[in-house]
Amino acid sequence: MIIRTGLLGGSFNPAHRGHKRASANAMRALGLDEMWWLVSPGNPLKEKKGMASLAARFASARRQARRLPIRVTAIERELGSPFTVETLRVLIRRYPHRRFVWIMGADNLVQFHRWRQWREIAALVPIAVVARPGYDGPAQAARAMGWLRRFVRPAASASRWTQWSMPALVILKLPPDPTSATGIRAGTPDWHNSSLYSFNPKALRDQVTRRPVT
């Protein structure tokens, strides 16, 4: 039995309702069995300043993912690489009973050409793009779209993504959510120290590898 699995990577600094709503909507549009949130140990395209600990970010993701078929994982730390292309190679090899689709916000599509071996990423798995307020125009004009545009599939066929040959990209017509981690950090720079995000480090366990997250 093939398990249709969405992959949403990010810093989750912190995770918020926008992540949750986008994931729930994408799961319906793509007909997914479950979603994995890949909490990055360190995004090479983001500044380290203001980045909370992996444990704090993981805990915030666990909190937001409750009551949804979402597994929160820090597997990239285990793999020792922050690069998506390397993560995908391992996941595809390690979990042959799963079919993966990469899910990204339109803001990430704008800078997708800066990702390591981004064309190989597109050759490994289908890509689903979720709208982000203010990014739809820039996403359509993104440098990577100059190459990807020929591989765009209609949103109406999104649920049939397992039948596509790669590369394949679909732009999902989903309700955007204005919530952003940047906005949360601007209002609460030390969010990870607030009681709202308190957690017990000893209780954190990766939902894919089952290993402790510290």
Secondary structure, DSSP 8 states (H G I E B T S, - for coil): --EEEEEEEE--TT--HHHHHHHHHHHHHHT-SEEEEEE-S--TTS-STT---HHHHHHHHHHHTTTSSEEEE-HHHHHT---HHHHHHHHHHH-TTEEEEEEEEHHHHHTGGGSTTHHHHHHHS-EEEE--TT-HHHHHT-TTHHHHGGGEE-GGGGGGGGG--SS-EEEE--------HHHHHHH-TTGGGSGGG---GGG-B-TTT--B--
